[in-house]
Amino acid sequence: MGERVIGHIEGIVPGADFHRRVDVKRANLHRDTMRGISWLADEDGSDVADAIVLNGGYEDDEDDWTSIRYTGASPDKDKSPDGKRLIRSQSWEYRDNAALKRSFERGYPVRIIRGPNGDRRYSLADRYRYDGLYRITDVRTAVSRSAAPDGSPIKICQFDLERLPSPEQELTSAERVAAQVLERQEGFVRDELKHANGEQGAALEGEKFPKIRATRVQRIVRDAAAARRIKDLYNDECQACGLRIVGSDAKPYSEGAHIKPLGKPHGGPDVERNILCLCPNCHVRLDIGAIVIADDWSIVVRVAVPGERILPKLKMHREHKVHPEYLQYHRDLWEKGTGASADQ
């Protein structure tokens, strides 16, 4: 693996998962196996934060996937025995907090790793997952929800973070290789644009390609991490109809379908708890609201297709923990008449 630096670690893409904290450390994603905040020395020798592990945290923490409200660090003597609450105020002079604040001041992104004790909507059941780069948008001194044992308020070092949009997540070397392949494919598209729109039209469209290419590479390469794990659980068999498609090369084909759409304005997370393994037909049915899923995994057919085959209940693997919040969002999206096609 690449050395520990600010930003992505060479060879590791968002969505990569790890069995234990020690594996996270060995991958150079984080400096140790216990602390939430990781730091390293900047060019001037001062500490700057490069990563955060979300794995339970304090009661004032909030995780909404694209945005995070994070409580800084404290020495063990300032925590309750269970480590969930603070008994004394935090200090900006504490090394971890100072490093994270300095990354905010210098505009450095930090890596976010989610652990099995984090928010159940996003976390894997028994593993750690690297979820990409986040920017620190604000820092403040806030007051904790709980008071100190003597009743006095506890002041905390609070950070707001926002996930970088996919086009702004930098590409690793593996993804740059994929980008070169896509670039060759896009050469054919440019030729078609040149023929259809003339030189000027082709030039204008060509300006969009770098961003389009970055987005497409990330969807193709990085989706393989979370979606592939779900598809492997089901051996590429559709959870909704039971169909397992096999191509002429004897390789099975299935698609990772997001229950809560990823595109705006939905903002669904690209995590296993929001992904189903579906055949192409059932993926489209889900995306257009022709089927919705009840909390007991029953499949509700809203628009029937002659000759279609739909199972009465969604096939569920014991290791696949879909979060009910995403099912509810999808039902509300279509049953309340607010549905609209999303960028999947």
Summary of the structure (lengths in Angstrom):
residues: 344
radius of gyration: 22.7
end to end distance: 30.8
largest distance: 76.8
contacts: 1067
relative contact order: 0.11
helix: 31%
strand: 22%
